[in-house]
């Protein structure tokens, strides 16, 4: 089935399901329907952060932070990028409280593992959690479920045509720290960016001493996941080509989600100094969030008009790439394809 066809060599099942359902309902109104479903799915992921029994402190605030991250709004509302949101369910499963709502935890693992190859880099962390907690029944099963997702994702990587990877060199470390920990602050792209980045990284690192000892391992797991997601982003694209407010902001989504959760954790810590510094860091994000909260796009031909034309003679369908008319995708739909799509929907 088409929903299992990989994108860039990866399985992103939730996004493909949204496309399938929207086209099944109405080919003519596909953009509106897919966007509604995508926003609903993304909202459900945000609600899961607030409601799930995890070790997160200030879970409601953590959920709010996900929708006001200091980055270009590329991953927000777009149905094709819903897989970025459903992958976050894996992060929740990683820091789940033992013995609570286990079926929901296992469900989150399956959804997250079928959302993107991120499960591959998180598999060692699920193994580490099982070793630390020694709760072999539930954490061992969680590890096995993630492992199943890893096998599936690796299968698609092997049979598909995955995007090429980059080499990470020592010279990339300082620029990576600067961009990933300081590129979202109001001093980004100035001489102060690296200093802010080093301070933020140090806060998150030494913040482990400020969290409660009985939940410290969960905070450490989040930190390790943060490092893993930054590493995976660097493998995907050269550091000089991406920025949270410029090109490729999606590669900062996972790191920013995890970083925001860790900062909220520190805001609720017992140390007034750590709490104060964490608040300052978050406040430094606000101007960037406000400036990048909206992402406009040029107007293309209405999809419904293109569908009407396509049903007569075929058409080039209007699909945006980055919001600019000059760079939008030119996707030819044949008359037969459009007729088949219309015949298969239920509108």
N, C-alpha and C positions, 0 to 999 in steps of 0.2 A: 504493500500500500504506500501511497505517496507520503503519508505522515511519517514513515520510517526512512525516507530518503534523507541522507545527510546533507548538511549545509557546510561548505568548506571542509568537508571530511568529518564533521562532528554531528552527533545526534542531538537535536534540540526539540524533543518531542512536544513539550507544551506549546511552543510557538507554532509548530506544524499542525497541532490539533486545533488551535484557534483558527488558522487559515482554512482547514478542512470544514470545520463547523460553520464558519461564516459563509463559505462558498456553498455549502449544502443548504443554508437558509436562503441566500439570495446572491446571485452573481452580480446583479445590477447594483445592489446596495452593499456590496462586500466591504468597502472601506469603513463605512459607518458601523456596520455590525461587528467587524473584526476589532475595531477600536474600542467599542463598548465592552466586548468580551475581554480584551487585553487589559483595559483599565480595571475591570472587575477582578481579574486574576491577580493583578499587581496589588490592588487594594486588599485582597485576601491574604497576600503574603505579608503586607504591613500589619494587618490585624493579627496574624499568626505570631509576629514578634511580641505584640502586647499581651496576647492571651496564653501563649504556650508556657508550660512549666519548665523554664530554663533557669540557669544560674544568673542570668542578666540582672543587674540592678537597674531600677527605674525603667521597667520594660515599656511603659507607655511613652516615655521620653525617647527611648531607643527607637520605637516605631515612628515617632514624629521626625526624628533625625533622618530617617531613611528618605523622607519626601522633601527635605530641605537641605540636601547635601550641597556643598560648595563646588559645583561642577556644572558644565554645560548640560542642559536638560535632554541630552540625546536618548537616554534609556527610558525616559518617562513617557508613558501613554502609548508608545509605539507597540503594536501587537507583536511584531517580529522580534522585539527585544524583551518579551515577557520572560524568556528563558533566563535572563540575568536575575530576575526577581525570584523565580521558582528555585534557582540554584541556591539562593540564600537559606532555603529550608534546611539544607545540609549543615550550615553553620549553627542553626538552632539545635538540630539533632546532636551535634557534637558536644554541646554544653547542656544537654537535657538533664533534669533532676532525676535521679534513679527511682524506679518503681512507679512513676506517674505517667499516665496516658501513653502506655508503651505502643499500642496500636497506632496512635497518631504519630509517634516518633518514627516508627518503621515506615509509615506511609510517607512522611516527609523525606525520609532517606531515599525511597524509591523514586519519588517525584524529582528530587534534587539530582539524583544520579543519572536520570534520563534527560536532564535538562542541558547538561554541558559536561565536558571532560574534567571539570573542576574536581569531580569525585576522585580522580586519579591522584591529585596532589594532597587530598584530604585523607586518603586511605591510611597512610602511616599514622595520622593523628588519631583516627578511630582505634587503631591498634594500640597506640600509646595510652589512650584513655582506658581501654580494657585492662592493660597491664597495671595502671595506677589504681583503678578502682577495684580490680579483682572481682568484678560482678560479671562473671563469664557468661551467664545465661543471657542477660539483656545486652550488655556491651559487646559480648562475643557475637551475638546474632546481628547486632547493628554493624559490626565490622564485616560480617559475611554478606550482608545486604549491599553494603557499599562496594565490596569486592565484586559482586555480581554486576553492579553498574559499571565498574571499571572494565570488566571483561567485555561488556557490551560496547562501551565507548571505544575501547582499543580495537575491537572487531571492525567498527566503522572507520577508524583511522587507517587500518590496514587495507580495507577494500576500497576506500575512497581516495580523495585527492586533497588531503589536509593542507592548510596554509603552511608555508615554510616557516621554520623557526630561526631565531637569531641566536648568535653567540653572545654570552654575557662575559665581558672582560672587566678586569680590575678598574680600568679607566671609567667604567660606567657606574661604579658604586656611588661616588660622590654626587654626580648628576642625578642618579636615581633617588638618593636620599633627599636631595634638594627638592625635586619635583613631587615625589610622592608624600613627603611630610611637610613641605612648605609651599608647594605650588597652588594650594587652595586657600592660602591666607591672603589678607589684603596687601601684604608686602611682596606678593609673588612677582617674579621678573625684576626684582630690585636687588641691590647688593645685600639686603637683609634676609633674602629668602633662605639661604643656606643656614644662617644662624637660627632662624625660626624653626627650620626643619630639624636641625640637630637638637634644639631644645625640646621640640615635640616628641621626637624619637626617644630622647632621654627620659622624658616624663612617662611615656608609656612603658619603657623598660624598667625604670626604678619604681614605677607605680605598683609593681607586683608586691612590694613590701608594704603598701598601704591598704591592700584589700584584705578581707578577712581570711584567716589561715585555712578555714574549712572550704572555702571556694577558690582558693588561690590557683589550684590546678586548672580550673575552668578558665580563669583569666589568662593563664599561660597558654592554654590551648588556643584561645582567640588570638593571642599574640603570634603564635606559630602559624596559624592560618593566615594572619595578615602578611607575614613574611613570605609564605608560600604563594599567595595570590599576587604579591608584587613580583616575585620571581617569575611566575607564569606570564605576567604581562610583559616583562622584559624579554622573555623568550619569543613572544609573539611579534613584537615590533620594536625598532630601535628607540632608545630613550629620548633621543633628540627630536623625534618626530611626533611625540605625544605630549599632551598637557590636559589637566582636568577642565580647563576652560578654553581649550583650543582644539587641536586635532586629536581624534581618538579618545574622547573623554570616557567612553564605555570601559576602557581598560583601568580606570580609576574607581569604578563603581564598587567592586568587592573590597578593595583596600579602604575606601572611604566609609563603607558600611561598618566594617570591622573596627576601624579606628574610632568612629563615632560611638560605637557601643562601648569600647574601652574607655573613652573619655567620660561618657555618662557614668560608667562604673566608678571611675575615680571621683567624679563629682559627688557621688553618694558614699565616698570613703570616710573613714574616721579622722583622717589627717586634714586639718584646716588649710595647711600650706598646699598640699597636693590638690585639694578641692579647689582652692583659689586659682592655681595655675591652670587646671583643667578648664575652669570657667573662662579664663582669659583666652585660651586657645580656641574654644568654641565661639566666643564673641568675635574673634578675629576672622572666623569663617563667614559671619553674617553679611558683610558688604559684598562678598563674592557670590553668595547665594542670591541676594537681592538683584545683583547685576545680571546674573545668568539664569534667573528663574523662568524666563520665557525664551522660547526658540521659535522664531518666525520662519515662514517659508513663502516663496513666490507662488502665485496662483497658476495652476495647470488647468488643462481642459478637464471639465467635470467627468468623473469616472462613468457616471450613468450615460452621458452623451457619447463617450467613447464606446461603451457597450452597445448602444443603439446603432452606431455606425459599424461596429464590428459584426453585428448580426446580419448586416447587409453585404459587406464586402471584405471583412477583416479589418484590423486597425492596429496602429501603434498605440499601446496602452500607456496612459500617463502615470508614471511611478517616480516619486522623488528619490533622490540620492542624499543630498545634504541640504535640501530646501531651496537651492538655486535652480532657476529654470535652465540655465546654460548647461548644467551637469546632470540633469535628470535622466533616468534610464530610458532607453529606447527598446521597448519589449514588444516584438510583433506577435499578435494573436491572429491566427488564421480564422477564416469564416467557420470552418468545421469545429475548431476548438471552442469558439464562442457559442456556437449552437449546442455543443455538447454540454458546456458549462451551464447554459440556461436550462437545458432539458433535465439536468440532474438536480437542480435546486428545487426547493419546495415553495418558493414565494408565490 
